[in-house]
Amino acid sequence: MNICMFTNTYLPHVGGVAKSIACFKEDLQKRGHQVLIIAPAYSDDTDTEAETEPPDVIRLPAIQNFNGSDFSVRIPIPMMVAEAVDAFKPDIIHSHHPFLMGDAAMRTARKRDLAIVFTHHTLYEQYTHYTPIDSPAMQRFAIEISTHYANLCDHIVAPSQSIQKLITDRGVEKPVTVIPTGVDLEFFAKGRGDDFRKKYRIAPETFVAGHVGRLALEKNLAYLTRAVALFLKKTPTAMFVVTGDGSAKKDIRKICKDKGVEDQVILTGPLTGQALADAYQAFDMFVFASKSETQGMVLTEAMAAGAPVVALDASGVREVLKDDQNGRMLDAEASAETFASCLQDIFKSPEKLKSWKAGALQTAMAFSRENSAKHLEDLYRRVMQAKKPAPPAGENDFQIWEDLLKAVDVEWDLLVQKAKALINVSEPK
């Protein structure tokens, strides 16, 4: 199959969606398929980026660091998209966002009578603080527009059962299949935690609570830092290691300084490859407080390295974290003090920690990359077979007219989608 994926974010951006797409691309290619990625440019130096980009990634000009975020917003250039797609000859279109590149994916699929699959990666209402107008109405708009977009597609992929239920409850009527992003079990199992600890001068006997991810507002990092800081204050031999980058980094530093535990905190910046696997292996416990996840990818990575998890009950978390089996799942509204007490309890219970580590490794086995790629491959085939064929082409003049009508129809559907979202937002709830 020739699979064309449209996404608003891709490597080297550090985040769950970019990582998910990159993993599926690599694994599908290993299974003999061709995958083309169409994404916004990541850096301002688009010429240099184009020279180093692999031929199966097409970059479009974009506005960098949209509204203070670390995301790029592509500038629409439909001719560039059309030329790249026509040269690739896709069998199916896979959209990873309803906005921006999602529009391009929909137009591409409709114009060529191709099936389109949409992965609902994100709880978009949790990201409205990146828009000029952040309000409950904007959050409802984000929900409505992603729901309407999903209903224009042929099939939806949900990264977790929680998200499958959530989006169907919100009105998604098209079929939804749960396919989580897989984890490279062997890779994370071979991390060198001792090397990581030596590099950052962490003693072998030191208890390390670790976190990996984008350091962004929607990740609830202020709460997490306050909770871990309370634990560190009572546990001078423990450390907090944070791997990632983003706007919340300064808040993490300030909170730790105010609590007097800055000397027990290490911010490594973003890590990839072997360095990331080493970091996970150095953790005794993985800590997580985000409520905006659609799947617990960093949780499964941590568990693949043998690190149990303490987290808040939320979508994407509850599919991975089993309370008292591979960690501790706290109530979604648990206080920072409760979170800190949980860490203190496990610090004092080495036998319990050992049991949780074994449970974490067992859990990770169910999330292998091979299984996830095979499920996605099978889904593509089913969707392509179910796609109704386009009517046969007529004379040239008639075909031109049909193509024009088709283009108008696509634009109309996209306009109606946005209009319905605005109407639903404005209606009293």
N, C-alpha and C positions, 0 to 999 in steps of 0.2 A: 504493500500500500504506500501511496504518497500522502503524507499527513501534513497539512499546513496549520500551524498554530499561531494565533494572534494573542499578544500579551502586552500589558502596559508596563511590565517590569520583568527584567531578565538579568542574568549574570552580566557584570560582576556585582550587581546589587545584592546586598546581603538581606535575605528575608525568606520566609517560608514559601511564598508563591514562586519566586524565582528559582529556589532550590527544587521545588516540586517539579516544575516544568523541565528543568535541566535533567533531573533524574529520569523522568519519563522519556524525554528525547533520547538520552543515551541508551536506555533499556529497550526501547522500541527499535532503535537502530541495530542493537545487538540481535534482535529477533528478525532482522532482515528487511525492515521497513525504511523508507526515506522520510525524514522529518525536516520541514522548513519552518524556522522561527521568524516571525515578523514582529519587531519590537521597537520602541523608541530608542534613540541614541542615549547612552548613559552619561557620557562626558561631554564637555563643551567642545573638545577637539574631535569633531566627527571625522575629519580626514584621516587622522592617525588611527582612530578606532576602526575605520573601514579597512585600513591596510592590514590590521591584525585580526580582524574578525574572520571566523571560518565561513566558507561559502554557503553553509546551510543556515546562516543567520543574516537576515536583512534588517538593517537599522534605518529608521526614519528620523529626520530632524525633529528635535523636541525642545520644549522649554524645561530647563534643568531646575531641580530643587523647588518644585511647584509649591508656592505659598508656605515656604519654610520647611517642607517635608523633604525626604530623601528620594522622592519619586520624580520621574520624568513624565511630562505630558507631551505627546507627539503632536506635531503640526500636520494637519491633514494634507496629504499629497496623493490623491487617489491614483494618478497615473503611475507613480512608482510602485504602488501596491499591485496594480493590474499587470504591469510588465513582469514583476517578479513571480506572481502567481501563474501567469500564462506560461512562463518558461518552465515552471516546476510541474505543471499538470497534476494538481492534487486530486485525490479520490475522495477526500473528506476534509472538512474544516473544523478546527477545534478552537473555540473562543475561551479565553481565560478571564475575561472581564466584560461587564455589560456596557461600560462607558468607553469613550475614546477609541481604542483599538477594537473594542467590541462592535462598534458601528461598522468599521472596515471589514471585520469578519463576516457580519451579517450581509453586507452588500456583496461581498465576494461570493458567498455561498449562494445567495439568491440569483445573482446574475448568471452563474454557471450551473444552476440546478443541482447543487451539491448538498448533501446532508451536513448539518452543523450540530456539533456537540458543545455544550457550555458547562464548564466546571465552576460551581459556585464556591470559590475559594474563601470568600471574605464576608464577614458581617459588615456591610458597607456603612450601616448607620453608626458604627463605632469609629468611623474615620471622618466624620463631617467637620471636625475641628480643623481639617486642612483646607476647608472651603471658606470663602469670604463671609458666608452667612452660616453660622453654627447655631442651630435651634432645633427644638422638637419637630417643627414643620420640615426642616431640612432632613432630619433623620427619617421621618416618614416618607419623604420624597425618595430617599436612597433605597428604602425598602420596596416602595412601589415600582420604581423604575427597574430594579434588578428582577423583580417578580415578572413584570411585563416582558422584559427581555428574554427571560427563561422560557416564557410561553411562545415566543417567536421561534425558538430553536426546536430541533427534533428530539433531543434527549439531553438530560441533565446529569452531571456527575456531582455527587455530594461526597466530600472527604470523610464524613462520619455519619453515623445514624442520627445523631442529634441534629445535624444540619438538614438531613433528609426530612425529618419530621417537621422541623421549623419552617422550611421553605414550602412544604406542601400545606401546612397549616396557614401560611400566608397567601396561598392561592396559586402556587405553581401546579399546573394541570398536566404538563408533559411528563413522560416517564422519568423517574429518578433512580439512578443506580449508585450505591455506595462503593467507592474505590479510594481507599486512603493512599497517600504517597508512601511508597515502600522505603525501607531502611537497609543500607548495606551492612548487614550484620557482621560479616568478617572484617570489614574495614574498621568499624568502631571497636570491635573486640581486640584489635591489635594496637590500640592506642598505647603510647608509652607514658603512663602517668608519672613514673619516677623522673623521667627526663623533664617533664613539665614542672614538677615541684623543684627540681634542681635549678632550672632556669629562673624561676621566680623566688628562689630561696625560701621555699616552704618545707619545713621539717617533715620527715616521713610520718611522725606520730601526730601531726596537726590534723584536726578535723576540718575538712573543707566543705562548705556549702557553696555550690556553684550555680551560675545562671548563664544561659546562652540565648542570644536573640537580639533583634533590633532594640535599641534603647529609645523607645518612642512612648508618647503619652498614653496611647491606647493599651499599652502592655501592663499598666497598673504598677509601675516600678517604684513610685513613691511609697505606696503601701508596702511592697515587698522589702524595700530597703529599710523602712522603719521597723518592720518585724525582725529582719535579720540583725539589725543593729541592736535591738533589745537582747537578742540571743548572744551576740558577741560581747555585750557589756557584762553579761554574767559568765562568759566563757572566754577568758583571756587566751586560751590555747587554740581557739578556733579562728578560721579565716573565711572571708567572703570573696569569691572570685567571680567577676563579671566579665563575660566575653561578648563583645559587640560594640556598636557605636550608634550614636544618635543624639537627638536634642536633650534627652533625659539624663545624659551623663553628668551634666553639671548639678542636677538635682540630687543624684546619687551621692556625689562628692560632698555636697553641702549638708545633707542629712547625716552622713557618717561623721563629718567634722563636728556638727552640732551635738551629736551623741557621744563624741569623744572616742570613736572607734576607727578613725581614718587609717591608723597604722595596721589595722587588721583587714583592710580592704585592698584588693588588687583589681584594677581595670585594665584588661589586656588589650583592649581594642578588638576589632574584628579578626577572627582567625578562620582559616579554611584548611582543607586537606589534612595532612598528618598532624599539623599543629592543633587543629580542632579536635581530632580524635584523642590526642594526648591530653588536652584539657578535660574532656569528659572522663577519661580514665583516672584523672587526678582527683575527681570529686568523690567525696563520701556520700553526699546527698545533693540531689538536684532540686532547686527551689523555684517555684513558679506561681505567679498570682494573676496572670492575664485572664480576662473574661471575654476576650474578643476573638478567640481562636475557633477555627472551623475544624481543625484536627490537631492532635497533639504530637506533631512531628518531632519537635525538640525533646519531648518526653520519651518517645520511642528511641531516639538516638541515644539519650542518656542511659536508658535501660539496656540498650545493646552494648553499652560500655560497662554495665554492671552497677550503675548508680540508681538507687531507688529515688522516689520523688515525693516531695511534699507540695501540694498545690490546693487551690480552691476549686470547689465543684463548679464546673462550667462546661459548655459545649466543647467538644474536641478533647477534653480532659477525661471525662467520665468513661469514654470508650477504651482508654489506655490504663488509667490508674484505678487499681482495685484496692480499696481500703484495707490496710493491715496485711496485704499480700505482697505488694511491690512498692509500698509506701503508705502515705497517709493523705486521704482526701478530706479536707476541711470544708465546713459549710461555706457557701459563697459569701456570706456576710460575716465570717469569722473575724474577730478583732486581730490587730497586729500582735497583741499580747498572747492570744491563743496560738497564733502561728509560731511565735517565739517559744512558747512553752512546749509545743510539739517538737521543735528542734532540740530543745534542752532534754526532753525525755529520751529521744533516740540517741543523743550524744552519750547518755548515761546507760544505754542498753546495747552493748556491742553484739550480744546474741541475736537480738531483734533486728539489728542492722544487717547482720549476716544473713538472716532468713529473708529479709526484704531484697537483698542483693540477688539471691537465688531466684526469687519470684520475678524480679525485673528482667533477668536474662531469659526466663521462660516466656514472659509476655512478649518480648521483642521478637521472638521466633515467628510469631503470627503475622508480623508486618514486613516480611521480606520484600525486596524490590522485585524479585522474579515473579512472585505471585501477583503483585499489583500491576505490573506491565502486562502479564498474560490476561488479566481481567479487562484491562483497557483495550487491548487488541481484540478480544472477543466482542466487547461492546461495539467497537467500530464496525466490525463485520455485521453485527445484527442491525445496526442503524442504517448501514448502507443497503442492506437487503430490504429493509422496510421502507426505504425512500421511494416514493412514487416517481416513476420516470416522467420527464418533461414531454409535452406533446411533440410530435414530429415536426420538423421545420418545413415551411412551405417555400414559396417563391422568394427571391431575394428581397423585393420591396416589402412583402408581407413580413418577412423575418426582421427587417429593420424596424418596422412598426412594432412588432412583438417585443423586440429588445428594448425599444423606447418605453413601451408600456410597463415592461418588467422593471426597468430602472425607476420609473415613477412609483410603481407599486412598492418597491423596497423603501424608497425615501418616505412614502406615505406611512408604511408600517412603523418605521422608526419614529416618525413625527407623532403618530397616534400613541405609540408606547409612552413617549414623554408627556403628551397631553393628558393621557389617562392618569399618569403618576401625579401630575400637578392637580388634577381634579380631585383625586382621592385624598391628597394632602390637605386641600382647602376645605374638604367636607368635615363637619364637626364629628368628633369621635364619641 
